[in-house]
Amino acid sequence: MNKSWKEITKETLQHYYCDQHLSDRQIGDLFGVTRNQVSYKRRYYHITRETEVPTYNEKIIAYLHILGFNHVMEDVSQSRTVHKILGVPFRIIRLNEEYKNIRITFFGSSIVLSIDKRPNENFQKMYGYVSSLIQSYLAYYGILIRGSLCIGHIYQDEQFVFGPAFVKAKYLEQKIARFPRIVIDANDLHTEIRSCRSSHKEKIKERFIYSNDGYYYLDCFYNNKKQNRNIILLRAQKMLATMSSTNQSIEEKIIWMKKELEQ
């Protein structure tokens, strides 16, 4: 294309999306940008297809809750900080082309991520992206994340996200996770292990830790712990050392995370 992405007008984008019926990914390929960049610009211009009928697709979903973020949003003087925090997921994708097909939806202090269930490598892309997200939030912002991963059917676009997998993922985050960890039920994890290449099976098993509540959780700092004096790990530990609370519920989450990084 002769035009750069920054020069694309609302009318041009509307033509490709509404008249030509190109997907965000196809438009992104035309202009050399990611699907999320196209989706963001469409939301900015309020471009939608009025006749679109929502259909469920089988996806790998992550439901993440930014702990304590509501308190930050309540402070009107923290608008710049809020903007930076909300921008982290998109910056990670810009820095790593591997994650460009992960769809992101924010609402309040929650983030919903999804990617197609196939090819099989997408499961590793999702937990790799989630790990990077958790590392960045803790190491650079002192923010803890609690959440879940699951497999199932969901509808997600620039306005809506819903479906049985969304309900399941939200339940796991709110009722099961408890600590700042990313949980997944055994059936979903074992299904992904069985369906992946034999060379990847052990790698996936190493990244998930079995808990005595019957669920597995993602070791988001697995690779960092294997390296001597890893910068991200050291930053995260240093940030945790400054964190404390008189609220017992918050303090137990901080203590839990400290112990995780020491293992």
C-alpha positions as CSV (number, residue, x, y, z in Angstrom):
1,M,0.0,0.0,0.0
2,N,1.2,3.5,-0.8
3,K,-0.4,5.1,2.3
4,S,1.1,4.6,5.7
5,W,-1.1,3.5,8.6
6,K,-1.0,6.9,10.2
7,E,-2.5,8.5,7.1
8,I,-5.5,6.2,6.9
9,T,-8.7,8.1,7.3
10,K,-12.0,7.0,8.8
11,E,-13.6,6.7,5.3
12,T,-10.8,4.5,4.0
13,L,-10.9,2.2,7.0
14,Q,-14.7,2.0,6.8
15,H,-14.4,1.1,3.1
16,Y,-12.2,-1.9,3.8
17,Y,-14.0,-3.1,6.9
18,C,-17.7,-2.4,5.9
19,D,-17.7,-2.4,2.1
20,Q,-15.0,-4.9,1.3
21,H,-15.7,-7.0,4.5
22,L,-12.1,-7.4,5.3
23,S,-11.2,-8.6,8.8
24,D,-9.0,-6.7,11.2
25,R,-6.2,-9.1,10.4
26,Q,-6.5,-8.7,6.7
27,I,-6.5,-4.9,6.9
28,G,-3.5,-5.2,9.2
29,D,-1.7,-7.3,6.6
30,L,-2.4,-4.7,3.9
31,F,-0.8,-1.9,6.0
32,G,1.9,-3.8,7.9
33,V,0.3,-3.4,11.3
34,T,-1.2,-5.8,13.9
35,R,-4.8,-6.8,14.2
36,N,-5.0,-5.0,17.6
37,Q,-3.9,-1.7,16.0
38,V,-6.7,-2.0,13.4
39,S,-9.2,-2.8,16.1
40,Y,-8.1,0.1,18.2
41,K,-8.4,2.6,15.3
42,R,-11.9,1.2,14.4
43,R,-13.0,1.7,18.0
44,Y,-11.6,5.2,17.9
45,Y,-13.6,6.0,14.8
46,H,-16.7,3.9,16.0
47,I,-16.6,1.7,12.9
48,T,-18.8,-1.4,13.2
49,R,-20.8,-3.7,10.9
50,E,-24.4,-3.2,11.9
51,T,-25.5,-6.5,10.3
52,E,-22.8,-8.7,12.0
53,V,-24.3,-11.7,13.7
54,P,-22.2,-12.9,16.7
55,T,-21.0,-16.5,16.5
56,Y,-19.0,-18.4,19.1
57,N,-15.5,-19.7,18.2
58,E,-13.4,-22.1,20.2
59,K,-10.6,-20.1,21.8
60,I,-7.9,-20.2,24.4
61,I,-9.0,-17.5,26.9
62,A,-7.2,-15.7,29.7
63,Y,-9.2,-13.7,32.2
64,L,-7.0,-11.4,34.3
65,H,-7.8,-9.1,37.2
66,I,-5.4,-6.2,38.0
67,L,-5.4,-6.3,41.8
68,G,-5.9,-2.9,43.4
69,F,-6.4,-1.1,40.1
70,N,-9.9,0.2,41.1
71,H,-8.3,2.3,43.8
72,V,-5.9,3.8,41.2
73,M,-8.7,4.7,38.9
74,E,-10.6,6.4,41.7
75,D,-7.9,9.0,42.0
76,V,-8.4,11.6,39.3
77,S,-4.8,12.7,39.7
78,Q,-3.6,9.3,38.5
79,S,-4.9,9.5,34.9
80,R,-1.4,9.3,33.4
81,T,-0.6,6.2,35.5
82,V,-3.9,4.6,34.5
83,H,-3.1,5.2,30.9
84,K,0.4,3.6,31.2
85,I,-1.0,0.6,33.0
86,L,-3.6,0.1,30.3
87,G,-1.0,0.3,27.6
88,V,1.2,-2.5,28.9
89,P,-0.6,-5.4,27.0
90,F,-0.4,-3.5,23.7
91,R,3.3,-2.5,24.2
92,I,4.2,-6.2,24.7
93,I,2.6,-7.1,21.4
94,R,4.3,-4.3,19.6
95,L,7.6,-5.6,20.9
96,N,6.9,-9.3,20.0
97,E,5.3,-10.1,16.7
98,E,4.6,-13.7,17.9
99,Y,1.7,-12.4,20.0
100,K,0.0,-10.2,17.3
101,N,-3.0,-12.5,16.9
102,I,-4.0,-12.3,20.6
103,R,-7.2,-10.2,21.0
104,I,-7.4,-7.9,24.0
105,T,-10.5,-6.4,25.7
106,F,-10.3,-4.2,28.8
107,F,-13.2,-3.5,31.1
108,G,-12.4,-1.8,34.4
109,S,-9.7,-3.7,36.2
110,S,-10.2,-6.8,34.1
111,I,-8.5,-7.9,30.9
112,V,-9.9,-10.6,28.6
113,L,-7.4,-12.2,26.1
114,S,-8.2,-14.7,23.4
115,I,-6.6,-16.5,20.6
116,D,-7.7,-19.3,18.2
117,K,-7.4,-22.8,19.7
118,R,-5.6,-24.0,16.6
119,P,-2.8,-24.3,15.6
120,N,-1.6,-26.1,18.7
121,E,1.3,-23.7,19.3
122,N,-1.3,-21.0,20.2
123,F,-1.5,-22.4,23.7
124,Q,2.2,-21.8,24.3
125,K,1.8,-18.3,22.7
126,M,-1.0,-17.5,25.2
127,Y,0.8,-18.6,28.3
128,G,4.0,-17.0,27.1
129,Y,2.2,-13.7,26.6
130,V,0.4,-13.9,29.9
131,S,3.8,-14.6,31.6
132,S,5.3,-11.5,30.0
133,L,2.3,-9.5,31.1
134,I,2.6,-10.6,34.8
135,Q,6.3,-10.0,34.8
136,S,6.0,-6.5,33.4
137,Y,3.2,-5.4,35.7
138,L,5.1,-6.6,38.8
139,A,8.6,-5.7,37.9
140,Y,7.8,-2.2,36.6
141,Y,4.6,-1.1,38.3
142,G,4.4,-3.2,41.5
143,I,1.1,-4.6,40.4
144,L,-0.1,-8.2,41.1
145,I,-2.4,-10.1,38.7
146,R,-4.8,-12.9,39.5
147,G,-6.5,-14.8,36.7
148,S,-7.2,-17.9,34.8
149,L,-6.7,-19.8,31.5
150,C,-9.3,-21.9,29.9
151,I,-10.4,-23.5,26.6
152,G,-13.9,-23.0,25.2
153,H,-16.3,-21.0,23.1
154,I,-16.4,-17.2,23.2
155,Y,-17.5,-14.2,21.2
156,Q,-15.1,-11.2,21.3
157,D,-15.0,-8.1,19.2
158,E,-14.2,-4.4,19.7
159,Q,-17.4,-3.9,21.8
160,F,-18.5,-7.2,23.4
161,V,-17.1,-10.3,25.0
162,F,-19.3,-13.1,26.2
163,G,-19.9,-16.9,26.0
164,P,-19.6,-20.0,28.2
165,A,-15.8,-19.9,28.2
166,F,-15.9,-16.3,29.5
167,V,-18.2,-17.4,32.3
168,K,-15.9,-20.2,33.2
169,A,-12.7,-18.1,33.1
170,K,-14.3,-15.4,35.3
171,Y,-15.4,-18.1,37.8
172,L,-11.9,-19.5,38.0
173,E,-10.4,-16.1,38.6
174,Q,-12.9,-15.0,41.2
175,K,-13.6,-18.3,43.1
176,I,-10.5,-20.5,42.6
177,A,-7.4,-18.4,42.0
178,R,-7.4,-16.5,45.4
179,F,-3.7,-15.7,45.2
180,P,-2.0,-13.7,42.4
181,R,-1.7,-16.8,40.2
182,I,-3.1,-17.9,36.8
183,V,-5.1,-21.1,37.3
184,I,-6.3,-23.6,34.8
185,D,-8.3,-26.7,35.4
186,A,-6.8,-30.2,34.9
187,N,-9.0,-31.2,32.0
188,D,-8.1,-28.1,29.9
189,L,-4.4,-28.5,30.6
190,H,-4.3,-32.2,29.9
191,T,-6.3,-31.7,26.7
192,E,-3.7,-29.2,25.4
193,I,-0.8,-31.5,26.4
194,R,-2.3,-34.4,24.6
195,S,-2.9,-32.4,21.4
196,C,0.5,-30.8,21.2
197,R,3.7,-32.1,19.6
198,S,5.6,-34.6,21.7
199,S,8.6,-32.2,21.7
200,H,6.4,-29.6,23.5
201,K,4.7,-31.8,26.0
202,E,7.4,-31.7,28.7
203,K,7.9,-28.0,28.2
204,I,4.2,-27.3,29.0
205,K,4.3,-29.7,32.0
206,E,7.3,-27.8,33.4
207,R,5.4,-24.4,33.2
208,F,2.4,-25.5,35.2
209,I,2.4,-26.3,38.9
210,Y,-0.1,-28.6,40.6
211,S,-1.9,-27.2,43.6
212,N,-3.5,-29.1,46.4
213,D,-6.9,-27.6,45.5
214,G,-6.9,-29.8,42.4
215,Y,-6.0,-27.0,39.9
216,Y,-2.8,-26.1,38.1
217,Y,-1.3,-22.7,37.9
218,L,1.2,-21.1,35.6
219,D,4.7,-20.4,36.7
220,C,5.0,-17.0,35.1
221,F,8.7,-16.6,36.1
222,Y,9.8,-20.1,35.2
223,N,12.5,-19.1,32.6
224,N,13.6,-16.1,34.8
225,K,14.3,-18.4,37.8
226,K,16.6,-20.6,35.6
227,Q,18.9,-17.7,34.8
228,N,21.5,-16.3,37.2
229,R,20.6,-12.8,38.4
230,N,17.8,-12.4,35.9
231,I,17.0,-8.6,35.6
232,I,13.2,-9.0,35.5
233,L,13.2,-11.4,38.5
234,L,15.5,-9.1,40.5
235,R,13.3,-6.1,39.8
236,A,10.1,-8.1,40.7
237,Q,11.7,-9.2,44.0
238,K,12.9,-5.7,44.8
239,M,9.4,-4.3,44.1
240,L,7.8,-7.0,46.3
241,A,10.2,-6.1,49.1
242,T,8.7,-2.6,49.2
243,M,5.1,-3.9,49.3
244,S,3.1,-4.5,52.5
245,S,-0.4,-3.9,53.8
246,T,-2.3,-3.9,57.0
247,N,-5.1,-5.6,55.1
248,Q,-4.7,-9.3,55.8
249,S,-6.1,-10.4,52.5
250,I,-3.7,-8.1,50.5
251,E,-0.8,-9.0,52.7
252,E,-1.3,-12.8,52.2
253,K,-1.2,-12.2,48.4
254,I,2.1,-10.3,48.7
255,I,3.6,-13.0,50.9
256,W,2.4,-15.8,48.5
257,M,4.1,-14.0,45.6
258,K,7.3,-13.5,47.5
259,K,7.5,-17.3,48.2
260,E,6.8,-18.1,44.6
261,L,9.7,-16.1,43.4
262,E,12.1,-17.6,45.9
263,Q,11.4,-21.2,44.7
